[in-house]
């Protein structure tokens, strides 16, 4: 509260002192004058504001703490279209009991007919939303105020989007970085006050796979590559390739002493799903940090927004780790309104049902495993580090690719859990051209010569165009069986991409590209194909999460 004393000249040398008491919201609480004349000052109450309640106002919302609602929270300009984010609409009033009618207008200036498309308005303390509500001003320590909330739309792309202009671009939703709605606030007197709300896409987080790091996305154009991001999206890359080798005291299976240096330099990307999902350096924390940066203005509109969830694009084991996130204790926190920080998931060549190669690497193929380990690609079944025993990544990926013989962690994420995730899958399937180079590739020949001829390792013996498909008993991308990539979906229109291998690592082993994550050599050798998977991902990001292509998967 503050007092403002104004010295107002009245002419003929007379000075009239007129005292005005106003609150911090600019509302007049009392007036008085010391002279013969009275003056009336009409101060317009401040405009309504959008307030992000996460995290500081969540308690005030739950307990209807009017003092907190009147002063707390961060002012924002918009929301992410995740169907979960809420903003408080804070409306300064002149008198307690003043009524305000709030109407949600779509980007055509019409009253909204779809909460899925436009979001909805609600009365604080209630759960339902609609396109129009009425709320009354109440007494708060900062003067009379009315409150409401706005719930974000389910997704950014709409099923039948109109052509609009947002961010200087005139187009339909798939080509836009933003769209908008307007909350029209009609008070007891005067004209309606428009409160614009910018709607943005949820942030996108890219998650790499086994033995990899964030650089695997460097050529994933046109979505992301070499510092260039599609301007419609806010894109971050998670990374779990930090070193853990110095913390390892024991491990299985055993490796020769000659590989002790490689073990000492082992990275987290060789450890299991749970290890990489949890902790301060884990994927859950990284997703939460990406959302926070997005909220703070690292988004296409460069404005502060309310956001709760991100869209996840995950390659290979990154998809398994993503499905492990709902099993973390803090996943369904109050900061996410109990809905978790994931809006939708797109997996690329993820071994949802495991791969028989994992079983092979951990039993009876020591020579091939040793060769991979010499390059830092260590196949662990389990590891003890800092006195804690955790599973290895390859140990977690054990499965026959059809849904049988799965590791305990693959079973964990297949069992019913606390929060199913909407997931779309992309599967790569190699062809004879991808296999043909195994005959002439020098590295493939060396593996066959050393591990196949000398040690009779089955993986090495079968590293041929005819032998390799026999490792899976079904189509594959050279590393993961097709059924595993599809998570045993019976139908999957347009989700298979033929003539692609699993990764740049598969190309190093002797398979011809392109990889589903394009490598630098792919850019020059397969220029007509390298954008196929990135464009497929963009297409799914532009598909409403309610579309049947997104299937709910456990947990």
C-alpha positions in Angstrom: 0.0 0.0 0.0 1.3 3.5 -0.7 0.0 7.1 -0.3 0.3 9.6 -3.2 0.1 13.3 -2.3 -0.4 15.5 -5.3 0.1 19.2 -5.3 -2.4 20.5 -7.8 -2.2 24.2 -8.9 -5.7 25.8 -8.9 -4.8 29.3 -10.2 -4.4 32.7 -8.4 -1.5 31.3 -6.4 -3.7 28.8 -4.5 -2.3 25.3 -4.0 -4.7 22.6 -3.1 -3.3 19.5 -1.5 -5.3 16.4 -2.5 -4.5 13.0 -1.0 -5.1 9.9 -2.9 -4.6 6.4 -1.4 -4.1 3.7 -3.9 -3.1 0.1 -3.7 -0.3 -1.7 -5.6 -2.7 -2.6 -8.4 -3.5 1.1 -9.0 -7.0 1.1 -7.5 -8.3 4.1 -5.5 -9.1 3.1 -1.9 -9.7 6.6 -0.4 -9.5 10.3 -1.3 -9.5 13.6 0.6 -8.7 17.3 0.2 -7.5 20.1 2.3 -9.0 22.9 0.2 -12.4 24.2 -0.6 -12.7 22.4 -3.9 -12.9 18.6 -4.4 -11.4 16.7 -7.2 -12.3 13.3 -8.5 -9.6 11.2 -10.1 -10.7 8.2 -12.1 -8.0 5.7 -12.5 -8.6 2.8 -14.8 -7.9 -0.5 -13.1 -4.9 -2.4 -14.6 -5.7 -4.8 -17.5 -6.3 -8.5 -16.8 -3.2 -10.7 -16.8 -2.3 -14.3 -17.5 -0.4 -15.8 -14.6 1.5 -19.1 -14.8 0.6 -20.9 -11.6 3.5 -23.4 -11.8 5.1 -23.8 -9.3 4.5 -20.9 -6.9 0.7 -20.6 -7.2 -0.2 -24.3 -7.2 -0.9 -24.2 -3.4 -2.9 -21.1 -3.7 -5.0 -22.6 -6.5 -5.6 -25.8 -4.4 -6.5 -23.9 -1.3 -8.2 -20.9 -3.0 -5.7 -18.6 -1.2 -6.8 -15.2 -2.5 -3.7 -13.4 -1.2 -1.5 -15.7 -3.2 -3.7 -15.6 -6.3 -3.6 -11.8 -6.2 0.1 -11.3 -6.1 2.0 -14.6 -6.9 3.0 -16.3 -10.1 4.7 -15.2 -13.2 3.0 -13.1 -15.9 3.0 -14.9 -19.2 1.9 -14.2 -22.8 0.7 -17.6 -23.8 0.7 -21.4 -23.4 2.0 -24.5 -25.0 -0.7 -26.6 -26.6 -0.3 -29.7 -24.4 -3.9 -30.0 -23.0 -2.5 -29.8 -19.5 -1.1 -26.3 -19.0 -3.2 -23.8 -17.1 -3.0 -20.1 -16.6 -4.8 -18.0 -14.0 -6.7 -15.0 -15.4 -6.3 -12.2 -12.8 -8.8 -9.4 -13.2 -8.5 -6.2 -11.1 -11.9 -4.8 -10.1 -13.3 -1.7 -8.6 -15.7 -3.2 -6.2 -16.2 -6.6 -4.4 -19.1 -8.3 -6.2 -18.4 -6.9 -9.6 -19.2 -9.5 -12.2 -17.1 -10.3 -15.2 -18.1 -12.4 -18.2 -15.2 -14.1 -20.0 -15.7 -15.3 -23.5 -13.1 -17.4 -25.4 -12.8 -16.3 -29.0 -11.0 -18.4 -31.6 -8.6 -17.0 -34.2 -11.6 -16.2 -36.4 -13.0 -13.8 -33.8 -15.9 -16.2 -33.1 -16.9 -17.8 -29.8 -14.9 -21.0 -29.5 -16.8 -24.2 -30.3 -14.0 -26.7 -29.5 -12.1 -26.9 -26.2 -9.8 -29.5 -27.9 -8.9 -26.9 -30.6 -9.0 -23.7 -28.5 -8.7 -24.6 -24.9 -11.4 -23.6 -22.4 -12.2 -21.2 -19.5 -13.1 -22.3 -16.0 -13.9 -20.9 -12.6 -11.0 -21.2 -10.1 -11.8 -24.1 -7.8 -13.9 -26.0 -10.4 -12.8 -28.6 -13.0 -15.1 -28.0 -16.0 -14.2 -25.6 -18.8 -16.4 -23.9 -21.4 -16.2 -21.1 -23.9 -17.9 -18.6 -21.6 -18.0 -18.2 -17.8 -18.9 -15.6 -15.3 -16.8 -14.8 -12.2 -17.3 -12.2 -9.4 -14.7 -10.0 -7.8 -13.7 -10.9 -4.2 -11.8 -9.1 -1.5 -8.1 -9.7 -1.5 -5.2 -8.0 0.4 -4.5 -6.1 -2.8 -8.0 -4.9 -3.4 -11.0 -6.4 -5.3 -10.1 -9.0 -7.9 -11.8 -11.6 -10.0 -10.2 -14.9 -11.0 -10.6 -17.5 -13.7 -8.4 -20.0 -15.4 -7.6 -20.9 -19.0 -6.8 -24.5 -20.0 -4.5 -25.0 -23.0 -5.9 -26.9 -26.1 -5.1 -30.6 -26.5 -2.6 -30.1 -29.3 -1.2 -27.4 -31.7 -2.4 -28.9 -35.0 -6.2 -29.0 -35.4 -8.1 -31.5 -37.5 -9.5 -28.9 -39.9 -7.4 -25.8 -39.3 -8.3 -22.4 -41.0 -5.8 -20.2 -42.7 -4.6 -17.6 -40.2 -1.8 -15.1 -39.7 0.5 -15.6 -36.7 4.1 -14.5 -36.3 4.1 -12.8 -39.7 3.2 -16.1 -41.5 -0.2 -16.7 -43.2 -0.9 -20.4 -43.4 -2.7 -23.3 -41.7 -1.4 -25.0 -38.5 1.1 -27.4 -40.1 3.1 -24.4 -41.4 2.8 -22.2 -38.4 4.9 -21.7 -35.3 2.0 -20.1 -33.4 -1.7 -19.5 -33.3 -3.9 -17.6 -30.9 -7.1 -17.2 -29.1 -8.5 -14.1 -27.3 -10.2 -14.0 -23.9 -12.7 -11.2 -24.0 -13.3 -9.8 -20.5 -16.6 -7.9 -20.1 -16.9 -6.0 -16.8 -19.8 -4.2 -15.2 -19.2 -1.1 -17.2 -17.2 0.0 -20.3 -16.1 -1.9 -23.4 -14.9 -5.5 -23.4 -11.2 -5.9 -22.7 -9.4 -8.3 -25.1 -6.7 -10.5 -23.5 -4.7 -12.2 -26.3 -3.2 -15.7 -25.7 -0.4 -16.9 -27.9 -0.6 -20.7 -28.5 2.7 -22.5 -29.2 3.7 -26.0 -30.0 5.1 -28.0 -27.0 8.9 -28.1 -27.0 10.5 -31.1 -28.7 13.2 -33.1 -27.0 15.4 -35.5 -29.1 16.7 -38.5 -27.2 19.6 -40.6 -28.7 20.2 -44.3 -28.3 22.7 -46.9 -27.2 26.4 -46.0 -27.3 25.5 -42.7 -28.9 25.3 -39.0 -28.0 23.4 -35.9 -29.0 25.5 -35.4 -32.1 23.6 -38.3 -33.7 20.9 -35.7 -34.5 23.3 -33.3 -36.3 22.0 -34.1 -39.8 18.4 -34.6 -38.9 17.2 -31.9 -41.3 14.9 -30.2 -41.9 13.8 -30.5 -38.2 17.3 -30.1 -36.7 20.9 -30.1 -38.0 24.1 -28.3 -37.5 22.6 -25.6 -35.3 19.6 -25.0 -37.7 16.2 -25.7 -36.2 12.9 -25.7 -38.1 11.5 -22.3 -37.1 8.1 -23.8 -36.2 9.6 -25.8 -33.3 11.6 -25.4 -30.2 14.1 -28.3 -30.2 16.4 -29.5 -27.5 18.7 -32.6 -27.5 19.1 -34.7 -24.4 22.4 -36.4 -23.8 23.4 -39.3 -21.5 26.9 -39.9 -22.9 28.8 -38.6 -19.8 31.6 -40.8 -18.3 30.8 -43.3 -15.5 33.8 -45.6 -15.9 35.8 -44.3 -13.0 32.9 -45.2 -10.7 32.7 -48.9 -11.8 34.0 -51.5 -9.4 32.7 -54.6 -11.1 30.8 -55.7 -14.2 29.4 -58.6 -16.1 30.3 -60.2 -18.6 34.0 -60.1 -18.0 36.4 -58.4 -20.5 40.1 -59.0 -21.1 42.6 -56.9 -19.1 43.6 -55.3 -22.4 40.3 -53.5 -22.4 40.6 -52.0 -18.9 41.2 -48.5 -20.4 37.9 -48.8 -22.3 36.1 -49.9 -19.2 37.5 -47.0 -17.3 36.1 -44.7 -20.0 32.7 -46.3 -20.1 29.8 -43.9 -20.6 26.3 -43.8 -19.2 25.0 -44.7 -22.6 26.1 -48.3 -22.0 24.0 -48.5 -18.8 20.3 -49.5 -18.5 16.9 -47.8 -18.8 16.4 -47.0 -15.2 19.9 -45.6 -14.6 19.5 -43.2 -17.5 15.9 -42.2 -16.7 16.6 -41.1 -13.2 18.8 -38.8 -11.2 19.9 -35.2 -11.6 21.7 -36.1 -14.9 18.9 -38.4 -16.1 16.5 -38.0 -19.0 13.6 -37.0 -16.8 15.6 -34.1 -15.4 16.7 -33.1 -18.8 13.2 -33.0 -20.2 12.1 -30.9 -17.3 14.9 -28.5 -17.9 14.0 -28.2 -21.6 10.4 -27.3 -20.6 11.7 -24.7 -18.2 13.9 -23.0 -20.9 10.9 -23.0 -23.2 8.7 -21.4 -20.5 11.3 -18.7 -19.9 11.2 -17.5 -23.6 13.4 -20.0 -25.5 10.6 -20.6 -28.0 9.6 -19.4 -31.5 7.6 -16.4 -30.1 10.4 -15.5 -27.6 7.8 -14.8 -24.9 7.2 -16.3 -21.4 4.6 -19.0 -21.6 3.0 -21.6 -19.4 4.0 -25.1 -20.4 3.9 -28.5 -18.7 4.7 -31.1 -21.3 7.1 -31.8 -24.2 7.0 -33.9 -27.3 9.6 -36.6 -27.3 11.4 -37.9 -30.5 13.5 -40.9 -29.5 15.9 -43.1 -31.4 16.6 -46.7 -30.5 17.1 -47.2 -26.7 16.0 -43.6 -26.2 12.5 -44.8 -26.7 12.9 -47.5 -24.1 14.2 -44.9 -21.6 11.3 -42.6 -22.5 8.9 -45.4 -21.6 10.7 -45.8 -18.3 10.1 -42.2 -17.3 6.5 -42.7 -16.0 7.9 -45.2 -13.5 9.9 -42.5 -11.8 8.5 -41.3 -8.5 8.4 -37.6 -9.5 6.9 -38.1 -13.0 3.3 -37.3 -12.0 4.3 -34.3 -9.8 2.0 -31.4 -8.9 4.1 -29.2 -11.3 2.5 -31.2 -14.1 -1.0 -31.2 -12.6 -0.4 -34.9 -12.0 -0.2 -35.6 -15.8 3.6 -35.9 -16.3 5.9 -33.9 -18.6 5.3 -35.9 -21.8 2.7 -34.9 -24.3 3.4 -37.5 -27.0 6.2 -39.8 -28.1 7.6 -40.7 -31.5 10.0 -43.6 -31.5 12.4 -44.3 -34.4 13.7 -47.9 -34.7 13.2 -48.5 -30.9 13.6 -52.1 -29.7 10.3 -52.1 -27.7 10.5 -56.0 -27.6 14.3 -56.2 -27.5 16.6 -57.7 -30.0 18.3 -61.1 -30.2 21.6 -59.4 -30.9 21.6 -58.4 -27.2 21.4 -62.0 -26.2 24.1 -63.0 -28.6 26.5 -60.3 -27.4 26.2 -61.4 -23.8 26.6 -65.1 -24.4 29.0 -66.9 -26.7 30.2 -64.0 -28.8 33.1 -62.7 -26.8 35.2 -61.9 -29.8 32.6 -59.6 -31.4 31.9 -58.1 -28.0 35.6 -57.5 -27.4 35.9 -55.8 -30.8 33.0 -53.5 -30.1 34.3 -52.8 -26.6 37.7 -51.8 -28.1 35.7 -49.0 -29.8 34.0 -47.9 -26.6 30.8 -49.8 -27.4 30.7 -52.0 -24.3 28.0 -54.6 -23.8 27.2 -54.8 -20.1 24.7 -57.2 -18.5 25.1 -55.4 -15.1 27.5 -53.0 -13.5 28.3 -52.1 -9.9 29.3 -48.4 -9.5 29.5 -46.4 -6.3 28.4 -49.5 -4.4 25.1 -49.7 -6.5 24.4 -52.5 -8.9 22.5 -51.4 -12.0 21.6 -53.1 -15.3 23.6 -52.6 -18.4 22.0 -51.3 -21.6 22.5 -54.5 -23.6 21.2 -56.5 -20.7 18.0 -54.5 -20.7 17.6 -55.0 -24.5 17.5 -58.8 -24.4 14.4 -60.1 -26.2 13.6 -62.3 -29.2 12.0 -59.4 -31.0 8.6 -61.0 -31.1 7.7 -60.3 -27.5 9.3 -63.3 -25.8 12.3 -63.9 -23.6 12.3 -60.2 -22.6 14.6 -58.7 -20.0 13.0 -57.6 -16.6 13.1 -54.0 -17.7 11.4 -54.6 -21.0 8.8 -56.5 -19.1 8.4 -53.6 -16.7 7.6 -51.1 -19.4 5.3 -53.6 -21.1 3.2 -54.1 -17.9 0.3 -51.8 -17.0 1.7 -48.7 -15.3 0.7 -45.4 -13.8 0.5 -43.3 -16.9 0.2 -44.7 -20.5 1.9 -42.6 -23.1 0.5 -41.7 -26.6 3.1 -43.1 -29.0 3.6 -43.3 -32.7 6.3 -45.5 -34.2 8.7 -45.3 -37.1 10.4 -48.5 -38.3 13.3 -48.9 -40.7 13.6 -52.0 -42.8 16.8 -52.8 -44.7 16.8 -54.3 -48.2 19.3 -56.2 -50.4 21.2 -53.0 -51.2 21.8 -52.4 -47.5 23.1 -56.0 -47.1 25.1 -56.2 -50.3 28.1 -54.3 -49.1 28.8 -56.8 -46.3 30.6 -58.9 -48.9 33.1 -56.2 -49.8 33.3 -54.0 -46.7 36.7 -54.2 -45.0 35.5 -54.0 -41.4 32.8 -56.7 -42.0 35.5 -58.9 -43.6 37.9 -58.4 -40.6 35.1 -59.4 -38.1 34.4 -62.5 -40.2 38.1 -63.3 -40.5 39.0 -62.9 -36.9 35.9 -63.8 -34.9 34.3 -66.1 -37.4 37.2 -68.1 -38.8 39.3 -68.2 -35.7 36.7 -68.2 -32.9 33.6 -69.5 -34.7 31.5 -66.7 -33.2 28.0 -67.1 -34.8 27.5 -63.3 -35.1 30.7 -63.0 -37.1 30.0 -66.1 -39.2 26.6 -64.7 -40.1 27.8 -61.2 -41.0 27.0 -61.8 -44.7 24.1 -60.8 -46.9 22.5 -64.2 -46.6 23.4 -65.0 -43.0 22.5 -61.8 -41.2 18.7 -61.9 -41.8 18.8 -65.4 -40.1 19.7 -63.7 -36.8 16.2 -62.2 -36.6 13.8 -64.6 -38.4 12.0 -61.5 -39.6 12.7 -58.2 -41.4 15.0 -55.8 -39.5 17.0 -52.6 -39.7 20.2 -54.7 -39.2 20.0 -54.3 -35.4 16.3 -54.3 -34.3 13.6 -56.7 -35.6 10.6 -55.1 -37.3 8.1 -56.5 -34.8 10.1 -55.0 -32.0 10.2 -51.6 -33.7 6.5 -51.7 -34.2 5.8 -52.9 -30.6 3.8 -55.7 -32.2 1.3 -53.3 -33.8 -0.9 -55.3 -36.2 -1.5 -52.3 -38.5 0.7 -49.3 -38.9 -0.1 -47.3 -42.0 2.9 -45.5 -43.4 5.2 -46.1 -40.5 7.7 -48.4 -42.3 10.6 -46.9 -44.3 12.3 -49.4 -46.6 16.0 -49.3 -47.5 17.1 -47.8 -44.1 19.5 -49.2 -41.5 19.5 -48.6 -37.8 22.3 -46.1 -37.3 25.7 -44.9 -38.4 27.1 -47.6 -36.3 25.5 -50.2 -38.5 27.1 -48.5 -41.5 30.5 -48.8 -39.8 30.0 -52.5 -39.4 29.6 -52.8 -43.2 25.9 -52.2 -44.0 25.2 -49.7 -46.7 23.1 -46.6 -45.7 21.2 -44.5 -45.4 20.7 -44.6 -41.6 17.4 -43.4 -40.1 19.5 -40.7 -38.5 21.5 -39.4 -41.5 25.2 -39.5 -41.2 27.6 -37.0 -43.1 28.3 -39.7 -45.7 24.6 -40.3 -46.2 24.1 -36.6 -47.1 26.4 -37.1 -50.2 25.6 -40.7 -51.1 21.8 -40.7 -50.6 20.6 -37.0 -51.1 17.1 -38.1 -52.2 16.5 -40.2 -49.1 18.1 -38.5 -46.1 15.2 -36.2 -45.4 12.6 -39.0 -45.4 12.6 -39.9 -41.7 13.0 -36.3 -40.5 10.0 -35.3 -42.6 8.1 -38.3 -41.3 8.8 -37.0 -37.8 7.6 -33.5 -38.7 4.4 -35.0 -40.1 3.7 -36.8 -36.8 4.5 -33.7 -34.8 1.9 -32.0 -37.1 -0.6 -34.8 -36.3 -3.1 -34.3 -33.4 -2.3 -36.5 -30.5 -5.9 -37.8 -30.6 -5.2 -39.3 -34.1 -5.3 -43.2 -34.1 -1.6 -43.2 -35.2 -0.8 -42.5 -31.6 -1.4 -45.6 -29.5 -1.4 -45.6 -25.7 1.4 -47.8 -24.5 2.3 -48.9 -21.1 3.5 -47.9 -18.6 
